[in-house]
Amino acid sequence: MKGEPLQEASKTVQPQLSGRIIASFDPVHAPERSQGYYLALGLGLLFTARFMLLQPALYGLHHLGMQIRIALFSLIYKKTLKLSSRVLDKISTGQLVSLMSAHLNKLDE
């Protein structure tokens, strides 16, 4: 994926920035207090960039997963329509729906 190096780099930088921000509020490091504000701004920009880059990718993956789920459900439904009338006479509609939902739950897992 294109965003993987950026994602890994941001995961590495985030704890370092957080640690420096927390350290800047220590009374011993009072001269670095203004640097802490810039670091906090940088951390906010880092979170914003990660959100803007990763959100479309996650949305695309969820969308693709739902399309696959719908396609598989339609295949199962078409398969049940092809069952012979002799089999359909033995199975109630509720049992058929229960079987279909059980198969979909297995696919979801």
Phi, psi and omega per residue, in radians:
M1 nan 2.645 -3.076
K2 -1.231 -0.661 -3.019
G3 -1.489 0.014 -3.071
E4 -1.088 -0.815 3.126
P5 -1.064 -0.673 3.125
L6 -1.168 -0.704 3.135
Q7 -1.103 -0.800 -3.140
E8 -1.161 -0.676 3.112
A9 -1.132 -0.701 -3.132
S10 -1.201 -0.573 3.077
K11 -1.165 -0.540 -3.130
T12 -1.363 -0.668 -3.062
V13 -1.348 -0.553 -3.052
Q14 -0.980 -0.875 3.126
P15 -1.136 -0.579 3.122
Q16 -1.159 -0.760 3.108
L17 -1.123 -0.746 -3.141
S18 -1.082 -0.742 3.118
G19 -1.108 -0.712 3.121
R20 -1.182 -0.634 3.111
I21 -1.145 -0.791 3.130
I22 -1.111 -0.705 3.140
A23 -1.160 -0.500 -3.114
S24 -1.222 -0.324 3.109
F25 -1.570 -0.002 3.056
D26 -1.262 2.373 -3.125
P27 -1.027 -0.458 3.132
V28 -1.190 -0.566 -3.101
H29 -1.768 0.623 -3.110
A30 -1.005 -0.657 3.128
P31 -1.124 -0.382 -3.125
E32 -1.580 0.157 -3.080
R33 -1.075 -0.746 3.133
S34 -1.145 -0.583 3.078
Q35 -1.144 -0.571 3.105
G36 -1.091 -0.646 3.108
Y37 -1.151 -0.705 3.093
Y38 -1.157 -0.654 3.091
L39 -1.140 -0.680 3.100
A40 -1.127 -0.689 3.079
L41 -1.113 -0.734 3.100
G42 -1.110 -0.678 3.103
L43 -1.134 -0.703 3.076
G44 -1.101 -0.734 3.095
L45 -1.148 -0.622 3.098
L46 -1.108 -0.792 3.092
F47 -1.073 -0.718 3.139
T48 -1.126 -0.764 3.138
A49 -1.130 -0.732 3.107
R50 -1.078 -0.732 -3.136
F51 -1.127 -0.776 -3.093
M52 -1.182 -0.553 -3.120
L53 -1.511 -0.616 -3.036
L54 -1.558 -0.502 -3.088
Q55 -1.059 -0.800 3.101
P56 -1.086 -0.619 3.129
A57 -1.175 -0.757 3.122
L58 -1.150 -0.700 3.102
Y59 -1.083 -0.731 3.126
G60 -1.102 -0.700 3.110
L61 -1.152 -0.718 3.114
H62 -1.144 -0.708 3.132
H63 -1.103 -0.771 3.109
L64 -1.108 -0.733 3.104
G65 -1.065 -0.708 3.113
M66 -1.188 -0.649 3.095
Q67 -1.109 -0.723 3.111
I68 -1.131 -0.729 3.136
R69 -1.086 -0.774 3.132
I70 -1.125 -0.724 3.128
A71 -1.105 -0.751 3.121
L72 -1.161 -0.675 3.098
F73 -1.107 -0.709 3.122
S74 -1.156 -0.608 3.069
L75 -1.129 -0.741 3.102
I76 -1.120 -0.717 3.132
Y77 -1.105 -0.768 3.115
K78 -1.118 -0.617 3.109
K79 -1.133 -0.701 3.126
T80 -1.201 -0.527 3.101
L81 -1.193 -0.443 -3.114
K82 -1.493 -0.032 3.117
L83 -1.129 2.576 -3.134
S84 -1.256 2.748 -3.114
S85 -1.150 -0.473 3.114
R86 -1.136 -0.700 3.105
V87 -1.253 -0.713 -3.117
L88 -1.150 -0.493 3.103
D89 -1.199 -0.506 -3.108
K90 -1.455 -0.388 -3.066
I91 -1.912 2.305 3.079
S92 -1.407 2.900 -3.140
T93 -1.091 -0.691 3.128
G94 -1.095 -0.697 3.108
Q95 -1.154 -0.676 3.141
L96 -1.129 -0.778 3.116
V97 -1.125 -0.683 3.116
S98 -1.098 -0.750 3.096
L99 -1.091 -0.734 3.140
M100 -1.121 -0.743 -3.139
S101 -1.199 -0.579 3.084
A102 -1.126 -0.718 3.116
H103 -1.141 -0.696 3.125
L104 -1.165 -0.653 3.107
N105 -1.123 -0.651 3.093
K106 -1.144 -0.672 3.123
L107 -1.188 -0.640 3.121
D108 -1.104 -0.635 -3.133
E109 -1.242 nan nan
